[in-house]
């Protein structure tokens, strides 16, 4: 039996169904703009992490990282070592023995752990703890432009803020060594400190009672430790 297609009404002539929104009433989310897509694509996907290594193998492991195209940073400091035969020699030693900083995506941590001599990534349980970028930048500046040396890790103390120079805005513990001032900078993730020599005019008291957020906003979004009162 032949179908009479002419008897079927057009869609536009169909009566509206109660409770069903018409096409003109429907709203759909707009497609993202190209600029928004590009902005998401350029969000930083990598972080700095601290890799724990075997002792006295830091330089060799850092070389392996570079061979495998893993961005790393091994801060060194100059030290003069005197041997038992009274001969002395200038050496470049790791600022943080047993630690190398690597910049990776968290999901690529296996690439770091596969390098011989790497024991683990510092973190909380199985989750690696990222280090703030500004701490690594401060270390680079300190190693390249100032005399820097290891220092015992300090938990509490009096805090100051460096107000000029390449390390502007960094907070630390103010100490005096002979006639020179030093600011002790703490890297809480690996519980290590370094002491950087500064001029007295280059530091100022850290704001007492300043909150973590307040200090971060003062430094254009850089996260800094909580401050305490300062005494010289």
C-alpha positions as CSV (number, residue, x, y, z in Angstrom):
1,X,0.0,0.0,0.0
2,X,1.5,3.4,-1.0
3,X,2.1,5.9,1.7
4,X,0.4,9.3,1.2
5,X,3.3,11.6,2.2
6,X,1.3,14.7,1.5
7,X,-0.9,13.9,4.5
8,X,2.0,14.3,6.9
9,X,2.1,17.9,8.2
10,X,5.3,20.0,8.0
11,X,7.3,20.5,11.2
12,X,6.6,24.2,11.2
13,X,2.8,23.6,11.2
14,X,2.8,21.2,14.1
15,X,1.1,22.5,17.2
16,X,3.3,23.3,20.2
17,X,3.7,20.7,22.9
18,X,2.8,22.0,26.4
19,X,5.9,22.3,28.7
20,X,8.4,21.9,25.9
21,X,10.6,24.9,25.1
22,X,10.6,26.2,21.6
23,X,13.8,26.5,19.6
24,X,13.9,30.3,20.1
25,X,13.8,29.7,23.9
26,X,16.6,27.2,24.1
27,X,20.0,28.6,25.0
28,X,23.4,26.9,24.5
29,X,26.8,27.9,26.0
30,X,28.9,29.8,23.5
31,X,32.0,28.2,22.0
32,X,35.2,29.3,23.7
33,X,37.1,32.0,21.9
34,X,40.4,31.2,20.3
35,X,42.2,33.5,22.8
36,X,40.7,31.6,25.7
37,X,41.9,28.3,24.2
38,X,45.4,29.6,23.6
39,X,45.5,30.9,27.2
40,X,44.7,27.5,28.6
41,X,47.3,25.9,26.3
42,X,50.0,28.1,27.7
43,X,49.3,27.5,31.4
44,X,52.4,26.2,33.1
45,X,52.2,22.5,33.4
46,X,55.5,21.9,35.1
47,X,56.8,22.5,38.6
48,X,60.1,22.3,40.5
49,X,60.6,19.3,42.7
50,X,63.4,18.2,44.9
51,X,65.0,14.8,44.0
52,X,66.8,13.0,46.8
53,X,70.0,11.3,45.6
54,X,72.9,9.2,46.8
55,X,75.6,11.2,48.6
56,X,78.6,12.5,46.5
57,X,76.8,11.6,43.2
58,X,74.9,14.9,42.7
59,X,77.0,16.2,39.8
60,X,76.9,12.8,37.9
61,X,73.2,12.5,38.4
62,X,72.7,16.1,37.2
63,X,74.6,15.2,34.1
64,X,72.3,12.2,33.5
65,X,69.3,14.5,33.8
66,X,70.7,16.8,31.1
67,X,71.5,13.8,28.9
68,X,67.8,12.7,29.2
69,X,66.6,16.3,28.6
70,X,65.2,16.7,32.1
71,X,65.5,20.3,33.3
72,X,67.5,20.4,36.5
73,X,69.3,22.8,38.8
74,X,72.2,21.8,41.0
75,X,73.3,24.8,43.1
76,X,77.0,24.8,43.9
77,X,79.1,26.9,46.2
78,X,82.8,27.5,46.4
79,X,84.7,26.0,49.3
80,X,88.4,25.7,50.2
81,X,89.2,22.2,51.4
82,X,92.4,21.3,53.3
83,X,93.7,17.7,52.9
84,X,95.6,15.8,55.5
85,X,98.9,16.5,53.8
86,X,98.2,20.2,54.4
87,X,97.5,20.9,50.7
88,X,94.4,23.0,50.0
89,X,92.2,23.2,47.0
90,X,89.2,25.2,45.9
91,X,86.2,23.0,45.3
92,X,82.6,23.5,44.0
93,X,80.3,21.5,46.3
94,X,76.6,21.0,46.3
95,X,74.8,23.6,48.3
96,X,72.2,21.0,49.4
97,X,74.0,17.6,49.6
98,X,71.8,14.7,48.4
99,X,69.3,17.0,46.6
100,X,68.9,18.2,43.0
101,X,66.0,20.3,41.7
102,X,64.1,19.1,38.7
103,X,61.4,20.8,36.7
104,X,58.9,18.3,35.3
105,X,55.2,17.6,35.0
106,X,54.0,15.6,38.1
107,X,52.9,12.7,35.8
108,X,56.4,12.4,34.4
109,X,58.1,11.7,37.8
110,X,58.9,8.2,36.7
111,X,61.4,9.6,34.3
112,X,63.3,11.2,37.2
113,X,63.1,8.0,39.4
114,X,64.5,5.9,36.6
115,X,67.8,7.8,36.6
116,X,70.5,5.8,38.5
117,X,71.3,7.3,41.9
118,X,67.9,9.0,42.4
119,X,66.2,7.7,45.6
120,X,62.9,9.6,45.6
121,X,61.1,12.9,45.1
122,X,60.5,14.8,48.2
123,X,56.9,15.0,49.1
124,X,54.1,14.0,51.4
125,X,53.6,10.2,51.2
126,X,53.4,9.2,47.5
127,X,52.7,12.8,46.3
128,X,55.7,15.0,45.4
129,X,55.7,18.5,46.9
130,X,56.3,21.3,44.4
131,X,58.6,24.1,45.3
132,X,57.6,27.8,44.6
133,X,59.3,29.1,41.4
134,X,60.5,32.2,43.2
135,X,62.6,30.1,45.6
136,X,64.5,28.6,42.7
137,X,64.9,32.0,41.1
138,X,66.3,33.4,44.4
139,X,68.8,30.5,44.6
140,X,69.9,31.1,41.0
141,X,70.4,34.8,41.8
142,X,72.2,34.0,45.0
143,X,74.6,31.4,43.4
144,X,75.3,33.7,40.5
145,X,75.8,37.1,42.1
146,X,76.5,36.6,45.8
147,X,78.6,34.6,48.2
148,X,76.4,31.8,49.4
149,X,77.0,28.8,51.7
150,X,75.0,26.1,53.5
151,X,73.5,26.9,56.8
152,X,71.8,24.7,59.5
153,X,68.0,24.6,59.0
154,X,66.2,27.0,61.3
155,X,62.6,26.4,62.4
156,X,61.9,29.7,64.2
157,X,63.7,33.0,64.4
158,X,63.5,36.7,63.6
159,X,62.7,37.6,60.0
160,X,63.7,40.4,57.6
161,X,62.9,41.2,54.0
162,X,65.5,42.0,51.3
163,X,64.4,45.3,49.8
164,X,66.8,45.8,46.9
165,X,68.9,43.8,44.5
166,X,68.2,40.6,42.6
167,X,66.6,38.9,45.6
168,X,64.2,41.7,46.4
169,X,61.2,40.6,48.4
170,X,62.7,37.4,49.8
171,X,62.4,36.9,53.5
172,X,64.7,35.1,55.9
173,X,66.5,35.2,59.2
174,X,68.9,38.0,59.9
175,X,72.2,37.1,61.5
176,X,75.6,38.8,62.0
177,X,78.9,37.2,61.1
178,X,81.8,39.3,62.3
179,X,81.1,42.7,60.7
180,X,78.8,41.4,58.0
181,X,75.1,40.8,57.9
182,X,73.6,37.6,56.5
183,X,70.1,36.6,55.7
184,X,69.3,32.9,56.1
185,X,66.9,31.7,53.5
186,X,64.8,28.5,54.2
187,X,63.5,25.9,51.8
188,X,60.9,24.3,53.9
189,X,60.2,21.4,51.6
190,X,63.7,19.9,52.0
191,X,64.4,21.4,55.4
192,X,67.6,23.2,54.3
193,X,68.9,26.7,54.6
194,X,71.5,28.9,52.9
195,X,73.1,32.1,54.3
196,X,73.5,35.0,51.9
197,X,75.6,38.1,52.7
198,X,73.8,41.4,52.4
199,X,74.4,45.0,53.2
200,X,72.5,46.5,56.2
201,X,70.9,49.0,53.8
202,X,69.5,46.1,51.7
203,X,67.2,44.7,54.4
204,X,64.2,45.9,56.3
205,X,62.1,44.4,59.1
206,X,59.4,42.0,57.8
207,X,55.9,43.3,58.6
208,X,55.0,41.9,62.1
209,X,52.0,39.7,62.0
210,X,51.6,39.9,58.2
211,X,49.6,37.0,56.8
212,X,50.7,34.6,54.1
213,X,48.2,36.2,51.7
214,X,49.2,39.8,52.4
215,X,52.9,39.1,51.8
216,X,52.1,37.2,48.6
217,X,50.0,40.1,47.2
218,X,52.8,42.5,48.1
219,X,55.1,40.5,45.8
220,X,52.7,40.2,42.8
221,X,51.4,36.8,43.7
222,X,54.7,35.2,44.9
223,X,54.1,33.0,48.0
224,X,56.3,33.8,51.0
225,X,56.6,32.3,54.5
226,X,54.6,33.7,57.4
227,X,56.6,36.5,59.2
228,X,57.4,37.2,62.8
229,X,58.9,40.1,64.8
230,X,62.4,41.1,63.9
231,X,65.3,42.1,66.1
232,X,68.9,42.8,65.3
